[in-house]
Amino acid sequence: MNNFNERLPTGILFVIVLLGSIYQSELASSILFFVIILLCQREFYGFFKASEVKPQSLVGVLGGLGLFLASAIAFQTKLTFNTLFLIIPLIFIIFVFELFRNRNEPIANIGLTILGVIYVSVPFTLLHQISYYSNFQFGNVYNYDLLIGYFFILWANDTGAYLVGRKFGKTKLFERISPKKTWEGSIGGVFFGLLLGYLNSQIFDGLDTPTWMAIAVIVVIFGSLGDLVESLFKRSLGIKDSGKILPGHGGVLDRFDGIFISAPMVYTFLKILSIW
């Protein structure tokens, strides 16, 4: 229970800052996402400080932040181009920089540098673009409803899985990767996530109930898988938490691990709907 008492105030403050920034304005939400990407990428590259592999941390962080900034500026200044193409020169510049570093494991260094951008910056960039989606189209008008609704579902899934798992969890979900997670907790997370998906459809305009429920299904499935993927990374490196910046929650990566796979999947789903 001590852990829960430690998690609660941190979680409340975290929610207030996140939702407050998203609700305040597109500029405030962009600044928040910029800071989150910076912290997440620093933690990711920090995983390898004690290893022989030395990714290009500074290049990766600057590249990831630059990709997000290009996207945010494009939407806020009403430009009509897809900024994700900028990742192409960024990736190949990383190969060139490695020539001049004189480090061991150059292939692993390059691979992990690129992974830090793809794993962290791309999902947050796509998630931010979701805030410009309404009436089944991506546009240039900021609309926080979908973004806030996404986080409601994600948090409901996490909270439901945590509470139900603590109370009723017995059957291990994926013991090799995360010994504490159970099927009972996962089912609880699915229930609360789908419930919030339905409530979103009643609270927010712009999307109908089937679409919100489809988004909820995507978030609860791929949010949980994203959690397991980060656990896989940490377990392979012998790390318990990605950091200590959030008391009771570990690092920033630990708090946002559900986003890294679910956000690209939700974005892709919405993109398909916009084409239809």
PESUL-V963806 format. One line per field, one symbol per residue. phi: phi as a letter, one per 40 degrees, with the letter a starting at -180 (. if undefined). psi: psi as a letter, one per 30 degrees, with the letter a starting at -180 (. if undefined). burial: # if it has 16 or more other ideal C-beta (glycine too) atoms within 10 Angstrom, else .. Layout:
BEGIN
phi=???
psi=???
burial=???
END
This chain:
BEGIN
phi=.ccccccccccccdccccccccccaccccccccdcccdccccccccdbdcbccbccdccccccccccccccccdccbgcbaccccccccdcccdccdcdbcfbcfcccdccccccccccbccdccccccdcbbafgacbbbcacdccccdcdcccccccccccccccbcbcccadcbacccbccccccccdcccccdccdcccbchbccdccccccccccccccccccccccdcccbgbcbcabcbdgbgccdccbccccbcccccdcdccccccc
psi=feeeeeeeeeeeeeeeeeeeeeeeleeeeeeeeeeeeeeeeeeefffgeglfkilieeeeeeeeeeeeeeeeeeefghliljfffffeeeefeeeeefegfhllheeeeeeeeeeeeeeeeeeeeeeefffgklhgkkagkkjfeeeeeeeeeeeeeeeeeeeeeeefkejkeieeejffkleeeeeeeeeeeeeeeeeeffeklekleeeeeeeeeeeeefeeeeeeeeeeeeefghkelfagfjkffbaeeefgffefeeeeeeeeeeeeefe.
burial=......#...#..#...##.##...#..##.###.##########.##....#####.###.##########.##.......#..##..#...#...#.........###.###.###################.......#########################..#...##..##..##.###########.##.###..#..#...#####################.##....#..##.##..###################..#......
END
